[in-house]
Amino acid sequence: MYIADEKRYDNMIYKRCGRSGIMLPFLSLGLWHNFGEESSYANAREMVLKAFDGGITYFDIANNYGPPPGSAEECFGRIVKENLASHRDELFIATKAGYRHWAGPYGEWGSKKNLVASCDNSLRRLRLEYVDLFYHHRPDPNTPIEETIEALEWIVRSGRALYIGISNYNSVQAEQILTALENKGVHCLVHQVNYNMFERRPEEKLFPVLEKHGVGAAAYMCLAQGILTDRYFDGVKEGSRAVGSSVFLNRDQVTAEKVATARQLNEIAKERGQSLAQMALAWCYRCSPVATLIIGASRPEQISANLEAMKKLDFTPDELERIDRLLMPYAREAY
C-alpha cells in the first residue's frame, strides 16, 4: 500500500503560472514515453509515485500518448485510482487533443466534434470526473478559430476541465486565440512550448505575447530529447531514443556539431557543480514566463537527478555570455 511522503512539499519550488492562482512545480512529469502498453506498469507506477513524493504535482498527458494512443491515460488512471485517489485534490492533471487519435475525419485537429469527444474519452480512460487542464495540442489551419474556442469554452463551462491551455502555437497564432478567448471571458492558463538551448525561437516573439496576456509557459523537450545530457557523448547507442520509435528524434538529428556543443556546455556545468541535464533545466527555468519544465523519464532515478537542478538555478553574467556564444550557431528565426 502506497503512503505518500509527508515531506513531499518541503523542497519543491513552485512558481505562479501567468496571471492566475495556480502554482506549478519546478518540474512536471510528462507521460509521453514509457507509460503505454509496451512499457512496464510497475516502472510507470514507481515513476509517478517518485515524482509525487518529490513534490511534483503536475502530470502531463495527451490522448495520443502511448503507444498505442490512449494507453498512457489508461495507465495513469489506474495508478491514480490504486494509489493516489485520496490525493486527487493535490494533483494537477492535464491532457490534450489535436493530433490524430482515431480513424476518420473527426479524429484530430480542432473541431468541436473532435475536442469534446476526445475530452470525454480521456476522462473515461483516466477514470476522472474532470481534468485540471485541457489543451488544444496544435493549431488547426482549417477549422475556424471561433469553433475551436467554442469547444474549449464549453469544455470548461461544462466542468470537464478547470482550465484550458494551448500548445505549439506560434506568436501570431497565440495572439489571435488568446485575444479571442479574452473577448469570450475565458482565460488561457498556459501555453506548452518546445524550448531548450538548441530551440530558443520562443524568446523573441512568443514569450512576450504570453506575458502580455498573463499566460504561463510550460516548457517541454528541455533536454532536446537527450542531446543536452551525456547520453550521446560516446555515439548513438542501441536502445536510445534516437534509434527507437520517436517521431521527434532520430539518429540523423544527433549531429556531431550538437554533441560537440553539448560537450562544451558540459564543461560549464561541471564548473557549476551540476550535470549538463541539470544546467539545461536551470537555464530554461530562468526565462519568464516559464512556470514549469515538463520532463520525461524512463526510470525513477532520472526524476531524482533532475530535481537536483533546483539546488543551483542562478547564472552569473559570465556563464550566460559563454553559453550564448556556444549557442549562436543554432539561432533560427523567431516565431
C-alpha positions, 0 to 999 in steps of 0.5 A: 500500500502506497503512503505518500511522503509527508515531506513531499512539499518541503523542497519543491519550488513552485512558481505562479503560472501567468496571471492566475492562482495556480502554482506549478512545480519546478518540474512536471512529469510528462507521460509521453514515453514509457507509460503505454502498453509496451512499457512496464506498469510497475516502472510507470507506477514507481515513476509517478509515485517518485515524482509525487513524493518529490513534490511534483504535482503536475502530470502531463498527458495527451490522448495520443500518448502511448503507444498505442494512443490512449494507453498512457491515460489508461495507465495513469488512471489506474495508478491514480485510482490504486494509489493516489485517489485520496490525493486527487485534490493535490494533483494537477492533471492535464491532457490534450487533443489535436493530433490524430487519435482515431480513424476518420475525419473527426479524429484530430485537429480542432473541431468541436466534434473532435475536442469534446469527444476526445475530452470525454474519452480521456476522462473515461480512460483516466477514470476522472470526473474532470481534468485540471487542464485541457489543451488544444495540442496544435493549431488547426489551419482549417477549422475556424478559430471561433469553433475551436474556442467554442469547444474549449469554452464549453469544455470548461463551462461544462466542468470537464476541465478547470482550465484550458491551455494551448500548445505549439502555437506560434506568436501570431497564432497565440495572439489571435486565440488568446485575444479571442478567448479574452473577448469570450471571458475565458482565460488561457492558463498556459501555453506548452512550448518546445524550448531548450538551448538548441530551440530558443525561437520562443524568446523573441516573439512568443514569450512576450505575447504570453506575458502580455496576456498573463499566460504561463509557459510550460516548457517541454523537450528541455533536454532536446530529447537527450542531446543536452545530457551525456547520453550521446557523448560516446555515439548513438547507442542501441536502445536510445531514443534516437534509434527507437520509435520517436517521431521527434528524434532520430539518429540523423538529428544527433549531429556531431556539431550538437554533441560537440556543443553539448560537450562544451556546455558540459564543461560549464556545468561541471564548473557549476557543480551540476550535470549538463541535464541539470544546467539545461533545466536551470537555464530554461527555468530562468526565462519568464514566463516559464512556470514549469519544465515538463520532463520525461523519464524512463526510470525513477532515478532520472526524476531524482537527478533532475530535481537536483537542478533546483539546488543551483538555478542562478547564472552569473553574467559570465556563464550566460555570455559563454553559453550564448556564444556556444549557442549562436550557431543554432539561432533560427528565426523567431516565431 
